[in-house]
Amino acid sequence: MSALAAGIVGAVAAWFAVRWIGARLRTGAGDGTLEFAPFMERLGILQLLGVAVLVWVALSREHDSYTALIALTVALAIGGVYCLCEGIMTRGKVDDAGILFITPWGGKRHELWRDLRSVHYRAYCGMYVLKFRSGSVIRLSVLLSGHGAVLQHVRARGYHV
């Protein structure tokens, strides 16, 4: 199989996997809970393990240029810490009155559905952006388990997403 064919097969398989995972995460537990699936924390741990391997490689061998190795190590470290923080600290709850959402970056936000002003979907990063009268913005990733409950409340208020 040529590299091009393998790339196309891989891309199609990844597309189906993301669609399947997204559909499973949309419903979540069904109780209005919003949280990342354990894969987010595992991804962060894998990235940090990758940092450890790269540091070991850098210390055990002599290289002509460490620039790419250092850049990859820094990128993996940043990604690993980000994924761990998101996976462990991002939580929320949705009910008929509103949404409570906690993130390590935005803190705790509790907003009522009646104060919802706009909703749009950012396809390039796979997230829904909800803006409220208070100026508060809640960004919900499609990788967030239970995000379908939020979409139901949003659609019930006449928003199309």
PyMOL commands that set and color helices and strands:
alter all, ss='L'
color gray80, all
select helices_A, chain A and resi 3-27+39-60+67-89+113-115+147-156
alter helices_A, ss='H'
color red, helices_A
select strands_A, chain A and resi 33-36+91-94+98-103+107-112+116-122+127-132+137-141+144-145
alter strands_A, ss='S'
color yellow, strands_A
deselect
rebuild
show_as cartoon
